[in-house]
C-alpha cells in the first residue's frame, strides 16, 4: 500500500508541475504583446539579390520566466509559400544552454540580422515573427507577430542587357597576320598609276627611248583598261613637270614650263589614239626640292645627313644650291645619282575602283562567302538588322576565315542578342584563343558572366577590357546596380550612356530623384521602362497626375508593367485608388 501511495504522490507532483509550466507558458503567450519590435528598414527592400533585415526588440521585466526558452524565426509569407530566415534563440536565467539570456527581473533586448535570397513573389508578402516557447516538456506556439508588409523591389528593374562590342578592325596583336588592305571596307577604292618622262639636262624634248620604255607603255594600257572597265572610273590624268634644283631659277622656270607642254602633248596624243575622254590637268615646278629631299633620304650618298641638314636650315633655293655645291665630294655624287632623276615630267592617272553593290555583297555573304574578303563580309553583316541573317553571315565568316577572331567574336555577340548565352560563350572563347587579352573580347566574355549573374567574374573581365569602348563603363554600371552599390553605379553611367534607363535607376536608388528625371527626359527613345521609372519618381514626390500619366504610357508600351505595378510597393498608397485600378485592368 505504501508503495502505491508513493507512486500516486509522484504522479500528482509531476502533473502539478506540468500544469504549472503550461499555465506559465500560456501567461507568456497572453502577455506576448508586451514585447516590442522594430525592423530596419521599415519597408523591406531587395539589394544585391537578397532581402536583409535588422530586428531590434525589447522584452519587459518580469516577463521572461527563468526556466523558459524561446525559438524566434522571422518569416516572409508570400503567395507561393513561406521563406524562413535563420532563427534566433533566447533563454531564461535557469536554463543550461548557450543562448542569449533574458533576465526575469530586468528583461532584456534583442538584436538580430538576417538575410534570404530574393524571389519575385516576395514583392507581395508580409514579414512575421514566429515564436515557439518551451519549458521542460511543454511547448507552446505564440501568435505570429506582423513586422512589415511586402518587399520593395525597385533595384530589380535593372535591365541586365550588357553591351557587347563587335570587331571591325583587326587587332595588331592577333596571331593572324595583320593586313590593312582588308581591315576597313571601302566600296570605292582610289588607285593611281605614276610614270616619269626623263629629260636630258637643259632639255624639254621627249626622247624616243622614253616613249617606248615599259612604265610609259604600261601607263597607256592602265588608262585604256580603266576607261573601258565596268567597275572602274577614270577620274583624270595629271602632268607635273619639274626642273632639277641646280642652275639659275629663271632658266629652270622656263625649262619646267616647256617640259609641261611636251609631256602634255604625249598624254593628249595617247588619249586621242585610244578615243579616251577624261580631264587632263597640268602644272610645273621650277625646282623640285621636295623630290630632291625624298631621293636624298633614300640614297647612300656620303654626307647625306649634312645635305639634309642644309635643306632644313635654308629655305632660299640659291643658298641651298651654294651650300650643297660647297660639299664638293658629295655634290659629285648628287649630280650623278640624284639630279638626273629630277629632270622629269610625272604623269599620274587616277582611277576609282568601284566594288560590288550592297545587295551583291549581302547575297554573296550568304550564298558564296569565299568570294568576299573579311572587310566585305563584316560590312555585309552590318547592312542587315535581322539577327538570324547576321548569324548566318558570321557563321560563314568563321568557316572561310577561321584564323580571324572577329568572326567568332561577332557571331558570339549576335548569339547573345538572340538569347543563346552558352553559344555566345563558346564563340567568345574561340576568339580569345586567337587573340588573347584583346579588350573587346574580354568585355564580351564579361557580358556572358553578367548574364549568368556571376558578378565578381564579370567585373574582373570588364576591368581587363579598359579602352575597348564606352560599352565597358555601362556594363560596369549594371554590375554595380546588381551588387547594390548604387552610388558607384552612378559614376559609371555617363551622359553618353547607351542605357539611360539603367543610369536613371542608379540615380533613383541613390535617392537622386531630380537627376534620374533629367536622365529620363533626355533619353533618345521613350520605352515602357523609361515611362515606368518616371511614374516611380512621380509617386515618390507625390506628383499624382504625373504618376498616372507615365504609368499609363508604360503599360501601353509594354503590358508586362501592369502585373509589375500591381505589387510594386512604390505605388502602395495608390493600390486602392480607382484610377490606379483602371489603368492596370
Number of C-alpha atoms within 10 A of each C-alpha: 5 6 8 8 9 11 11 11 12 11 11 12 12 12 12 12 13 16 13 12 21 19 13 16 24 16 13 19 18 12 11 18 12 14 15 14 18 14 17 14 12 13 14 23 22 23 21 18 18 15 21 20 22 15 18 15 15 15 21 19 16 12 21 27 24 18 16 23 27 20 15 19 18 25 22 26 19 18 11 12 11 14 16 18 20 13 15 18 17 20 25 23 18 14 17 9 12 9 14 16 20 24 21 19 13 12 18 18 16 16 12 14 14 15 15 17 14 20 16 13 16 28 24 19 20 19 25 19 20 18 21 17 21 18 21 13 8 14 16 16 15 18 15 16 16 15 18 19 19 22 26 21 22 19 22 17 16 18 15 18 14 25 21 26 21 19 17 16 17 21 20 13 13 19 14 16 12 15 12 11 11 14 17 16 19 15 15 15 12 15 13 13 15 16 19 21 23 23 21 13 14 15 15 24 14 19 12 8 9 15 14 11 11 10 16 17 13 15 19 16 13 16 25 17 14 19 20 12 11 10 13 19 19 25 18 15 23 19 23 21 31 28 33 25 22 19 13 13 15 9 13 22 16 17 24 28 20 18 28 23 18 17 23 23 13 13 18 14 11 15 18 10 9 13 11 15 12 13 10 16 12 15 16 22 19 20 24 21 20 12 16 19 17 12 17 18 13 9 13 11 18 13 13 17 13 12 23 16 11 16 21 10 11 13 11 9 16 15 14 20 18 11 16 19 17 11 13 11 13 17 21 13 14 22 14 10 15 21 21 16 19 25 28 28 29 19 22 20 21 19 22 17 19 15 16 14 9 13 11 11 22 25 13 17 27 20 13 13 21 16 13 18 17 25 18 25 24 27 19 24 23 14 13 13 9 11 15 13 16 23 19 16 28 27 18 21 27 19 14 18 17 17 18 22 28 28 30 30 30 31 28 33 31 24 21 23 16 14 12 14 18 14 17 25 23 16 22 29 20 19 26 22 14 20 22 16 15 21 23 27 33 27 31 33 27 32 33 25 21 25 16 13 15 14 21 13 16 25 23 15 24 26 17 19 23 16 12 17 14 17 24 30 24 26 27 28 29 30 27 22 27 24 17 19 18 24 17 15 27 24 16 21 25 15 11 10 18 17 22 24 27 29 28 28 32 31 23 23 19 18 14 16 20 14 16 24 21 13 21 23 16 11 17 9 11 15 15 22 23 25 24 26 25 28 28 25 23 23 20 15 13 11 13 13 12 17 23 19 16 21 28 23 20 24 21 16 17 14 14 12 19 18 12 16 20 19 21 19 23 19 17 15 9 15 15 9 10 10 11 18 13 9 15 17 8
